[in-house]
Amino acid sequence: LQSRSDRRAPSITIACFHCSNKEEINMAADLVRLSCTSKGTTARASSTWKHDTRKFGPLNALNNNSEDAWKSAQSEENDPLAYFEIDFHRPVQVSELRIQFQGGFVGMDCIVYQKSGDGTNDWEECEDLFVDPIDSNEVQTFESEADDSMSGKCSSLRIEFGRSTDFYGRIVIYTLEVW
């Protein structure tokens, strides 16, 4: 599947009464943003720049604030693999993934894993979602090929980055949305 950074379906924004987050609903495809933290979604990552989770932690990529970002620490020579995990705490059907990296700090050679919605804790490769980003500041959209059956539901996603476009192996994600 190819990135569709140049076209986005129209959407509306609905304010959440429980927090300051806003929920976006994609009008063209009836998609709802699943990665909203007001719905209990959490995130974790392999590392955080300077161990400062308040400024650079993984939840910053989910909060819809364009000034915040998850910034990984530089990779170690003996452990270059970085990852970003999203836990929905409920079974969800993933239709698409939207990621905005900082150009020059893009995670490449991605493999997406999922935990099924049946409560098992085993990660399995998600064969329905292929993520192949380009080195760009633009929002990149990757569509899932899964059908709407229960077999396609998951409770968590994990994106493993085999390498980074940064010389030191750092990755910066401004926005990560799961629809």
C-alpha positions as CSV (number, residue, x, y, z in Angstrom):
1,L,0.0,0.0,0.0
2,Q,1.2,3.5,-0.7
3,S,1.2,6.5,1.6
4,R,-1.6,9.0,0.9
5,S,-0.1,12.1,2.5
6,D,-1.6,14.4,-0.1
7,R,-5.3,13.6,0.5
8,R,-7.3,13.4,3.6
9,A,-11.0,12.8,3.9
10,P,-13.1,15.6,5.4
11,S,-13.6,15.3,9.1
12,I,-15.3,17.0,12.0
13,T,-14.0,17.6,15.5
14,I,-16.1,16.8,18.6
15,A,-14.9,18.1,22.0
16,C,-14.6,15.5,24.8
17,F,-16.4,16.5,28.0
18,H,-14.1,14.4,30.2
19,C,-10.8,16.0,29.1
20,S,-9.4,18.6,26.8
21,N,-9.0,16.1,23.9
22,K,-11.0,16.4,20.8
23,E,-12.3,13.4,18.9
24,E,-12.1,13.6,15.2
25,I,-14.5,11.7,13.0
26,N,-13.7,11.0,9.4
27,M,-16.9,11.7,7.5
28,A,-16.1,10.0,4.3
29,A,-15.4,6.6,5.7
30,D,-17.2,6.7,9.0
31,L,-13.9,6.2,10.9
32,V,-13.4,7.1,14.5
33,R,-10.0,7.9,16.0
34,L,-9.2,4.9,18.2
35,S,-5.9,6.3,19.6
36,C,-7.6,9.0,21.7
37,T,-6.2,9.1,25.2
38,S,-9.6,10.1,26.6
39,K,-10.8,6.6,25.7
40,G,-8.2,5.1,27.9
41,T,-5.6,4.5,25.1
42,T,-2.0,4.4,26.4
43,A,1.4,4.3,24.8
44,R,4.9,3.2,25.6
45,A,8.1,3.1,23.7
46,S,11.5,1.6,23.6
47,S,13.2,4.8,24.8
48,T,12.6,8.5,25.4
49,W,15.0,11.4,24.8
50,K,16.9,12.3,28.0
51,H,14.4,10.0,29.9
52,D,12.0,13.0,30.0
53,T,8.6,11.4,29.5
54,R,6.8,14.7,30.2
55,K,8.4,16.5,27.3
56,F,9.2,13.7,25.0
57,G,7.2,10.7,26.1
58,P,5.1,8.4,23.8
59,L,1.8,9.8,24.9
60,N,2.8,13.1,23.2
61,A,2.4,11.5,19.8
62,L,-1.3,10.7,20.7
63,N,-2.4,14.0,22.2
64,N,-3.2,15.9,18.9
65,N,-0.9,18.8,19.9
66,S,1.4,19.6,17.0
67,E,4.0,21.1,19.4
68,D,4.4,17.9,21.3
69,A,6.2,14.7,20.0
70,W,7.7,11.4,21.0
71,K,11.4,11.6,20.7
72,S,13.4,8.4,21.1
73,A,16.9,8.3,22.5
74,Q,19.7,7.6,20.2
75,S,20.0,3.9,19.5
76,E,22.7,1.8,21.1
77,E,25.1,0.0,18.8
78,N,24.2,-3.4,20.2
79,D,20.4,-2.7,20.2
80,P,19.4,-0.5,17.3
81,L,15.7,-1.6,17.3
82,A,13.2,1.1,18.4
83,Y,9.5,0.5,19.0
84,F,6.2,2.3,19.7
85,E,3.3,0.5,21.3
86,I,-0.3,1.6,21.6
87,D,-2.6,-0.2,24.0
88,F,-6.3,0.4,23.4
89,H,-7.5,-1.6,26.5
90,R,-10.4,-2.9,24.3
91,P,-10.7,-4.8,21.1
92,V,-10.7,-2.4,18.1
93,Q,-10.8,-2.8,14.3
94,V,-7.9,-0.8,12.8
95,S,-8.8,0.8,9.4
96,E,-5.8,3.0,9.0
97,L,-2.7,4.4,10.7
98,R,-1.6,8.1,10.2
99,I,1.9,9.1,11.3
100,Q,3.7,12.4,11.1
101,F,7.5,12.1,11.6
102,Q,10.0,14.9,11.8
103,G,11.9,14.8,8.5
104,G,15.4,13.5,9.0
105,F,14.2,11.5,12.1
106,V,12.0,8.9,10.4
107,G,11.6,5.3,11.5
108,M,12.1,3.0,8.6
109,D,11.9,-0.8,7.8
110,C,8.8,-1.0,10.0
111,I,7.1,-4.2,11.1
112,V,3.6,-3.9,12.8
113,Y,2.6,-6.4,15.4
114,Q,-0.7,-6.8,17.2
115,K,-2.2,-8.5,20.2
116,S,-5.5,-10.0,19.4
117,G,-8.6,-8.8,21.1
118,D,-9.2,-12.2,22.7
119,G,-7.0,-11.4,25.7
120,T,-3.8,-13.3,24.7
121,N,-0.6,-11.5,25.5
122,D,1.3,-12.8,22.5
123,W,2.5,-10.4,19.8
124,E,1.9,-11.6,16.2
125,E,2.8,-9.9,13.0
126,C,-0.1,-7.8,11.6
127,E,-0.2,-8.9,8.0
128,D,-3.1,-6.5,7.1
129,L,-1.2,-3.3,7.9
130,F,1.9,-2.5,5.9
131,V,3.8,0.6,7.1
132,D,6.6,1.9,4.7
133,P,7.2,5.6,5.5
134,I,9.2,8.0,3.5
135,D,11.6,10.7,4.9
136,S,9.1,13.5,5.2
137,N,7.4,16.0,7.6
138,E,4.0,15.3,6.0
139,V,1.3,13.1,7.6
140,Q,1.5,9.7,6.0
141,T,-1.5,7.4,5.9
142,F,-1.4,3.6,5.7
143,E,-4.6,1.7,5.2
144,S,-5.3,-1.7,6.7
145,E,-6.5,-4.5,4.4
146,A,-8.4,-6.3,7.3
147,D,-12.1,-7.0,6.9
148,D,-14.7,-6.1,9.5
149,S,-14.8,-9.5,11.1
150,M,-13.9,-10.2,14.7
151,S,-10.8,-12.0,13.6
152,G,-9.3,-8.6,12.5
153,K,-9.7,-7.0,15.9
154,C,-6.7,-6.2,18.2
155,S,-6.2,-4.7,21.6
156,S,-2.7,-3.4,21.0
157,L,-0.4,-2.4,18.2
158,R,3.4,-2.3,18.2
159,I,5.5,-0.7,15.4
160,E,9.1,-1.8,15.3
161,F,11.5,0.4,13.5
162,G,14.5,-1.4,12.0
163,R,16.4,1.8,11.4
164,S,16.2,5.5,11.4
165,T,17.1,8.2,8.8
166,D,19.0,10.0,11.5
167,F,22.7,9.2,11.8
168,Y,22.3,8.5,15.5
169,G,19.2,6.4,15.2
170,R,16.8,8.8,16.8
171,I,13.1,8.8,15.8
172,V,10.6,11.7,16.2
173,I,6.9,11.3,15.9
174,Y,4.7,14.3,16.1
175,T,1.4,12.6,15.5
176,L,0.3,8.9,15.5
177,E,-3.3,8.3,14.9
178,V,-5.1,5.0,14.7
179,W,-8.5,5.1,12.9
